[in-house]
Amino acid sequence: MRNPWPGLSATAMDPSVRSGCEVFAASWNSYTGQGASLAQLVSHVRRMCRIRAETEALVREETASLAMSARLLNGLPVLSLPLGALIGANPLSWLVASAAGRVVLTLGLALQAAAWWVSRTLIRRATRDDPTGTAVAACAAALGALAARPGAVPIDLARDSRSIAGMDPTGYLAAVADSLEVGASPQTAWLAAAHHRDAWGAVGEAMSQMSAAGSLAPELLISLSDDAAQRQRAQVRERVRRTAVLMLLPTGLLSLPAFMLLTVVPLVAGHFTQTTWLPSP
């Protein structure tokens, strides 16, 4: 059956709609071309969209506090101006008019820019999408749906691995199909390929055992799909926790020194230049 969805993912403007269309377009040929029903296709798309939405929401939730902390630290030097006015100092004048102030301003802005860049890089890495977990979950669910076809046997799923390999950026399913083409048994193909890709270990072992037993367990594959999605969410949480620890480096080494240079030093210097102890520059 012709795929009627090839352009939807490119034209959809809303990210959630575009994500669903991408899953639908990637899944259409895999399902309808192998005899699976449209209901199974829709069920799979709904499952994958839910996994993606939950993962994206988790990333936003976990990184929101990090981004807020970074913005707060980057905005602290602005407080020196109203604070200086309250105590009768003139920090801006000292920073701009005096030679020492211009040196302090240059160093402070350089440190502040470096802190902003490092913090932004760490947060972007924490929110970076890792397609492996989603791919394992999607393909395991696809294998489960194909295994539920009436009369399906393990050799069918091994042969069908080529048709759904486009959903797998790790290349595992393509490796299974390649092994079959050179004469390997389904049991050996699933297990040998999984040994080189840790994310596929559980699915490869399950498929190898099903091939050895000569029967399929669609419910097990669906369960493994859910497990892969849960592992991905756990990895997201761990990545954000590591990022929170790493954020201490730009905070302590860059943001705090920049705050001292752009806030504390100008306040003190501006205050003393307003007294009779030090002449004004």
N, C-alpha and C positions, 0 to 999 in steps of 0.2 A: 504494500500500500504506500502511496506517495506521502511523504512527510509534508503536512500543510503548515508547519510551524517554523520554517527555516529563518524567516526574517523577524519574527516577533521579538526575540531576545535583543536584537540590535535596535529596534525602534521603541521598545518600552522605555519610558523615561523614569518611572519610579523604580528604585533599586530592588524592592521586594518583588515587584511584578517582573522585572527583568530577570531576577534570579530564578523565579518559577518557570519562566519561559525557556531559560537556558536548560534547566533540568528536563522540561518536557521535550524540547527539541533533541537533546542528547539521548533521551530514553525511547523516543518514538520508534525508530527503526529497530532497536534492540528488542522491543517487546512485540510489536506487530509482525516483524519479520520472522519471529520464531514461534508464532502461534499462540502467544499469550493474549489474554483478553484485554479490551480497553479498560475494563474495571480494574484489572491488575496494574495497568499503566497508571491510571489516575491515583490508585492507592499508593504506588511507589512515588509518584511526584509529590503527593501530599506529605509522605513520610520525609522525603529529602528536603522539601521546603521547610518543614518543621525543624529538622535538624539544623539547617542553615540559619533559620531565624533565631533559634535558641542559642546557637553559638555566637552569632553576631550580637545578640542582646547581652550575652555573658561578657563578651569583650568590652562592649560599651560600659557596662556596669562596673567591671573590674578596673578599667582604666580611667574612669571619670575622676576619681579622687586624685590619681597621679597627675592628670592634666590640670586639675584645679590647683594643686600644690605648686606645679611649675608656673602657672600664670600668676599666682600670688607672689611667689618669690621674685619673678621678673618685674612685678609692679611695685615692689616695696620701695625702691629708690624714689618713686614719685612722691612718697609721703614726706620726703625731706623738705619740700617746698612749703606746704602749709604748716608743717611742724616748726620749720625755721621761722616762719612769720609769727607763730604763737609765742615763741621765746625771744623774739626781737632780733634774731640773727638774719643774715642775708646770704644763705648758702649759694644761691644761683649766681649772685654777683661775684662771690669769691671764686667760684669754679670758672667763670668766664673771663674775669678781669685780671686775675693774677696768674703769673707763670706757673706757680706751684699748683694752683687750681686747675689749670689746663692740663697739666701732666696727670693729676689725679682723675680728672674727667675722662681723659683718653684711656687710662688703664682701667677705670671702672666700667666704661662702655665696652671695652674689649672683653673683659671678664664676663660682663652681662650677656654679650652676644654669644660668647662661647658656651655659657651655661644654657642659654635658650636653645642653641643648636644641638648640644649633647642631650638635653632633656627631650627635645622633639624627636631626635633619632631613636632614643630608647623607647619612647611611647609608640612610635611608628613600628618598631620591631615587635613590640608586645601585641600590637593590633594586626600584624601581618597575617594574612590568610594562608593557612597550610592546607593545601587541597588533599593531602594524603588521607587524613582521617575521614573526610567526607567521601572520598572516592571509595575507600574500603566499605564504608557503611552503605553507599549507593549500590556498589557492585554486589555486595553480599545480599542486599535486599532483592536486587535483580535476579541473582541466582536462585534465591528462595522462590520468587514468583515463577521463574521458568521451571523449577523443580516441581511446582504444584500443578503443572500441566498433566492432563490425563495421559497415562502411559509413558511418562518421562522416565528415563533410566540414566544412571551416572554418565555413561558415554555421551549422551545427548548434551549434558551440561558442559562436558569437556570440549565438545565440538562447538558449542554455542559461545564459548569463552572468547572466540575471535570476534563475534558479532557485537559483544558489549565491551570490547577492549578500548573503544574510544572514550568510555566513561572512566578509564583508569589511567591517570598520568604516571603511575609508577612503572607501567610496562609489565606487571605481573601476569595479567590475563593473556597478553600477547606471548609471553614466555611459555605459558601452559600450552597454547595453541601450537607454538613452534615445536615443543617437545613431542606433541602428538603427531605432527607431520613427519618427524624423523623416526617414528616407530615406537615411542615410549608408551607404556600403558597409562591410562588415566590416573591410577593410583600413584605411579612414579612421577608423572608430570605435575600433579598438584603439589606433591610434597617437595619435590626437588626445587621447583620454582619458589615455593614459600620460604625455603631455607635462606634465600638471598634477600628477602624483604621481610623485616621483622613485623611490620604492620599487618602483613597478610598471614602470619604464622597460624593463628587460630583457625581462620577460614580455610587455609590450605590443608591443615591437618584434618579438619572435619570433612572436606571434600575427598581427601585421600581415603579416609575410613569409610565413607559412603561408597566410594568406588570399589573398595575391597569387599564390602558387604553386599554390593549389588543392589542397594536400595537407597532411596533419597529421603531426607528429612527436611522438608521446607521450613518447618517451625524452628529448627535449629539454626538455619541460615538467617532467618529473620531475627532471631535472638542475638546471633553474632553481629548482625548489622546494628542493633541497638547497643551492644557492648562497644563496638567501634566508635559510635557517636559519643558514648559516655567517656571513653578514653580520650577522645579529642577534647571534650569539655574539661576534663581533668588536666590535660596538657596546657590548655589555655590558662587555667587558674595557676598552674605552676609557673608558666611563663610570666604572668603578671606579678606573681610573688617575687620572682627573681628580679624583675624590672624595678619593683619597689625598693629592693635592697641596693640595686645599682644606682638608683636615683640619689642615694646618699652621697655618691662621689661628686657629681656636679654641684650638689647643694653645699657640701662642705668645702670643696676646693675652688669653686667658681662663684656661686651665688652669694654666699656669706661674705667673702672678700669684696665682691662688687658692691654689696650693701654697705659695708664699712666705708669703702672709698667714695661712694656716691651719696651716702646719707650721713653717717656719723662724722666723718672727717670734715665735710663742708659745714655741718651744723656747728661743730666746735670751732673751726677756723672762722666761720662767719660771725659767730658770737664774739670772739675775741677781737675781730677787726672793728666791731662796733664799740669797744671799750677804749679806755685811754692807755691800756697795757701795751697794745700793738698798734702801730700806725696803719691806717687804711692803705691798701695797695693803690 
